[in-house]
Structure formats: C-alpha cells, structure tokens
Amino acid sequence: MIINGGISYLEKGIKTSIRAMQVQSELLAQSNENVNGFDKVGYQRKESVISSFTEFLGVNGISQTVDDKVGRISMSDNPLDFAIANKGYFQTRSEDGVKLTRDGRFKIDREGNFLTLEDHQVLSNAGVPIKLHIVPDDIKKIKVDDNGHLSVFNDKTKKLEYVATIGVVDANGLVVIDPHVKQGYNEYSNVSLQNEFIGMMPIIRNFEANRQVFMIQNQNLQKVINQLGSAS
C-alpha cells in the first residue's frame, strides 16, 4: 500500500506538470498569434484571461478578450481604403451573416455594390447593403466624410450626390455617433511587438521549469518501476 501510494503521488505530479506545460503552450500560441497579426490591417490584439482554477482545468481555464484600442493608422494610395479613428467596427454581410471588422479596404463592382476584398456586402447604418446609383469612371470621385457619409460625384450635375452612411457600430451592434472615418487610410494592428516579447519571457521560463520538474518526476518514476521489477 505504501509503494502504490508513492506511485500514485508521482503520477499526479507528472499530470500537474503536463497540464501546466499545456497551459503555457496555449499562452505562447496566443502571443504568437498577436505577433503574426502585427502587420495585418484591422487586426486587434487578443488578450488571454486566466481562470482562478486553471491549474485544475488546464487549457479549459483560458479564454480570450479583444483589445479594442485603435491601432496604427497610415496613409494609403487607394481612395476606397477607410480607417476608423475611434472605437467601432464596419458592418459587412456574407453568406454566414453579419460580421464586424475594422478592415476598411473596400471596392465596388460593375453594378455599384460596395464590397469588401472578400466580396462581402458593406452595410449602411440602416443595416442594408450599400449600392452606388452612379458607377464612376474614377474611384477618386467617391468621397466619404468624417461621419461616414458616402457620396459620389455626378458628372452630369457636377455635384456630389449622397449615397448612404457607412455603418459603424460598437461591439454590441449600437451605432457609433462619432466614428471619425478617414478616407485613404489603413488601420494596422494595435499590437506592440516589444510588449508581446516581454510578456513571453515569464511564460517560457515557467514552461522550462515545469519541463524540468516533469523530467525529474519521470526519472524517479522509472527508478521506482525498475526497483519493483528487480524486487519481484
């Protein structure tokens, strides 16, 4: 009974070390995802949330939240690139339903439909797809103001004609009153590479410490098994 109790104790210790390494591997994977998203337009940093019982739950005790701070905004040569200089999301619609995104790289088709690069419909603040009643020969004739009001220049009347207001909503789907839409700009991620790499260091150290503990426990267990084999 004493020998069996010793083996049971060591097995639990090994499981604990393995569970801890799995948790730290998941945290590293989330940090790597942020690093990979550094140069992506519209990417928002994912932040890990660790439960109080993660040491028992393992990776099931980890969840994610999204950092909704505004990312790095830089100028673009495309008049149909838009950036939101405030918190909020563009609304788009695909076969999978309505989605929210901060990637404001848009285009128009021959029928005047306002689309994302993936051909998803861009929605207005009324929740309907935006379609230009005039398809201009030059996309520079499409103008968007700070409030997201979309207009197109009519060559016949020599005037800008209102089309729709680009829908900008918060994470709960409520319309953002003051979105600060910037035409001719792209918003890149809000990830700080320096902070990500600094945050990885304690995770890597914890992983290595648990790996060492696992190796010691595994060696001790092998000794016990060998001793049991020789005693029999």
ZADOMI-650121 format. One record per residue (C-alpha): y, x, z; residue in three letters. Coordinates in steps of 0.05 Angstrom, whole numbers, plus 5000, padded with zeros to 4 digits. Example, Ala and Ser with C-alpha at 12.3 -4.5 7.8 and 13.67 -1.06 7.14 Angstrom:
! ZADOMI-650121
      v      u      w   residu
   4910   5246   5156      ALA
   4979   5273   5143      SER
***
This chain:
! ZADOMI-650121
      v      u      w   residu
   5000   5000   5000      MET
   5047   5057   5014      ILE
   5033   5090   4947      ILE
   5042   5024   4910      ASN
   5107   5013   4946      GLY
   5132   5081   4924      GLY
   5116   5069   4852      ILE
   5150   5001   4854      SER
   5213   5032   4882      TYR
   5216   5085   4828      LEU
   5204   5033   4774      GLU
   5263   4992   4798      LYS
   5306   5055   4798      GLY
   5287   5070   4727      ILE
   5303   4999   4706      LYS
   5370   5004   4740      THR
   5387   5069   4703      SER
   5365   5039   4637      ILE
   5406   4977   4649      ARG
   5467   5019   4666      ALA
   5459   5061   4603      MET
   5454   4997   4561      GLN
   5518   4971   4591      VAL
   5555   5037   4578      GLN
   5527   5039   4507      SER
   5556   4969   4496      GLU
   5624   4990   4523      LEU
   5624   5051   4477      LEU
   5606   5006   4418      ALA
   5666   4962   4433      GLN
   5711   5022   4438      SER
   5684   5049   4372      ASN
   5698   4981   4340      GLU
   5771   4988   4362      ASN
   5775   5059   4334      VAL
   5745   5035   4268      ASN
   5796   4979   4265      GLY
   5856   5025   4276      PHE
   5878   5023   4202      ASP
   5857   4952   4188      LYS
   5911   4901   4171      VAL
   5914   4845   4222      GLY
   5862   4875   4269      TYR
   5872   4860   4342      GLN
   5843   4905   4396      ARG
   5782   4879   4433      LYS
   5782   4890   4508      GLU
   5718   4890   4549      SER
   5713   4844   4610      VAL
   5660   4866   4660      ILE
   5629   4815   4708      SER
   5622   4830   4782      SER
   5546   4825   4773      PHE
   5539   4868   4712      THR
   5494   4917   4750      GLU
   5443   4860   4754      PHE
   5459   4823   4689      LEU
   5463   4884   4644      GLY
   5498   4874   4577      VAL
   5499   4798   4590      ASN
   5552   4812   4642      GLY
   5601   4839   4589      ILE
   5648   4794   4550      SER
   5709   4806   4506      GLN
   5781   4786   4504      THR
   5831   4798   4448      VAL
   5895   4837   4458      ASP
   5947   4794   4423      ASP
   6005   4843   4425      LYS
   6039   4855   4358      VAL
   6012   4915   4320      GLY
   6045   4968   4277      ARG
   6088   4936   4222      ILE
   6101   4976   4159      SER
   6134   4961   4093      MET
   6093   4940   4032      SER
   6107   4940   3958      ASP
   6076   4871   3950      ASN
   6123   4811   3959      PRO
   6063   4768   3978      LEU
   6048   4811   4039      ASP
   6072   4779   4103      PHE
   6073   4803   4175      ALA
   6085   4762   4238      ILE
   6133   4800   4284      ALA
   6116   4753   4341      ASN
   6051   4729   4373      LYS
   6015   4679   4329      GLY
   5967   4671   4271      TYR
   5966   4647   4199      PHE
   5921   4587   4186      GLN
   5871   4591   4130      THR
   5815   4545   4107      ARG
   5748   4564   4077      SER
   5681   4530   4070      GLU
   5668   4548   4143      ASP
   5730   4510   4166      GLY
   5799   4530   4191      VAL
   5807   4602   4215      LYS
   5864   4641   4246      LEU
   5885   4710   4222      THR
   5942   4759   4227      ARG
   5924   4789   4159      ASP
   5981   4764   4116      GLY
   5960   4794   4049      ARG
   5963   4734   4003      PHE
   5961   4718   3929      LYS
   5970   4659   3881      ILE
   5922   4635   3827      ASP
   5938   4605   3759      ARG
   5945   4536   3789      GLU
   5995   4559   3841      GLY
   5947   4556   3901      ASN
   5968   4602   3957      PHE
   5906   4642   3977      LEU
   5882   4699   4020      THR
   5849   4760   3988      LEU
   5782   4726   4002      GLU
   5805   4663   3963      ASP
   5814   4622   4026      HIS
   5869   4569   4024      GLN
   5931   4585   4064      VAL
   5954   4524   4104      LEU
   6024   4499   4118      SER
   6050   4478   4186      ASN
   6027   4408   4168      ALA
   5955   4433   4162      GLY
   5949   4423   4086      VAL
   5936   4477   4033      PRO
   5999   4507   4002      ILE
   6007   4499   3927      LYS
   6068   4521   3887      LEU
   6095   4468   3840      HIS
   6121   4526   3797      ILE
   6078   4586   3780      VAL
   6130   4642   3769      PRO
   6121   4697   3718      ASP
   6141   4747   3772      ASP
   6117   4742   3844      ILE
   6184   4771   3866      LYS
   6212   4701   3852      LYS
   6173   4676   3913      ILE
   6213   4680   3976      LYS
   6195   4670   4049      VAL
   6247   4668   4104      ASP
   6242   4687   4178      ASP
   6216   4618   4197      ASN
   6161   4619   4144      GLY
   6196   4572   4095      HIS
   6166   4586   4027      LEU
   6209   4577   3965      SER
   6202   4594   3891      VAL
   6257   4608   3841      PHE
   6263   4556   3785      ASN
   6285   4589   3720      ASP
   6309   4522   3693      LYS
   6354   4502   3751      THR
   6369   4574   3771      LYS
   6356   4555   3843      LYS
   6306   4569   3898      LEU
   6263   4507   3910      GLU
   6228   4495   3975      TYR
   6152   4491   3972      VAL
   6125   4490   4043      ALA
   6128   4523   4111      THR
   6072   4573   4124      ILE
   6034   4551   4185      GLY
   6038   4600   4243      VAL
   6003   4577   4306      VAL
   5983   4607   4373      ASP
   5911   4617   4396      ALA
   5908   4544   4418      ASN
   5930   4518   4349      GLY
   6000   4500   4371      LEU
   6057   4514   4321      VAL
   6098   4576   4337      VAL
   6171   4555   4334      ILE
   6200   4625   4321      ASP
   6147   4665   4284      PRO
   6192   4719   4253      HIS
   6155   4723   4187      VAL
   6172   4787   4150      LYS
   6162   4787   4074      GLN
   6139   4851   4042      GLY
   6108   4879   4105      TYR
   6038   4890   4132      ASN
   6017   4890   4205      GLU
   5965   4941   4223      TYR
   5924   4942   4287      SER
   5952   4945   4357      ASN
   5901   4999   4375      VAL
   5924   5063   4408      SER
   5874   5118   4389      LEU
   5896   5161   4448      GLN
   5883   5106   4498      ASN
   5815   5089   4466      GLU
   5791   5161   4470      PHE
   5816   5169   4542      ILE
   5780   5104   4561      GLY
   5715   5130   4530      MET
   5712   5192   4575      MET
   5691   5158   4641      PRO
   5641   5115   4603      ILE
   5609   5176   4572      ILE
   5607   5211   4639      ARG
   5574   5151   4672      ASN
   5524   5147   4616      PHE
   5506   5221   4624      GLU
   5500   5213   4700      ALA
   5452   5154   4692      ASN
   5413   5192   4639      ARG
   5404   5249   4688      GLN
   5381   5202   4742      VAL
   5333   5169   4694      PHE
   5303   5236   4674      MET
   5294   5256   4748      ILE
   5262   5189   4765      GLN
   5217   5193   4704      ASN
   5194   5263   4723      GLN
   5180   5241   4795      ASN
   5140   5182   4770      LEU
   5099   5227   4725      GLN
   5084   5272   4784      LYS
   5060   5213   4826      VAL
   5016   5188   4769      ILE
   4987   5258   4759      ASN
   4973   5264   4834      GLN
   4939   5197   4834      LEU
   4896   5218   4775      GLY
   4875   5284   4809      SER
   4860   5249   4875      ALA
   4813   5199   4841      SER
***
